[in-house]
Amino acid sequence: MCGARTRKGTPCRAKSEPGKRRCRFHGGCSTGPRTPEGRERIAEAQRRRWAAWRAAQKPSTASEREAI
């Protein structure tokens, strides 16, 4: 089973692609970006996501930083 959420909110019941986690409707057949512009767009999105995650992981107060 694919397991992606449908617009109805229920899990997708389609079979996932061989060797993949999602069905063909939810990205199982995706081969990723092909053009240089597409690759750069994905890389930038990953950098933003990583920066947001890192910011959320940092201790917020000086006392928390001293405890580390």
Secondary structure, DSSP 4 states (H G I P E B T S, - for coil): ---PBPTTSSBP-SPPPTTSSS-GGGTTT-----SHHHHHHHHHHHHHHHHHHHHHHS--SHHHHHH-
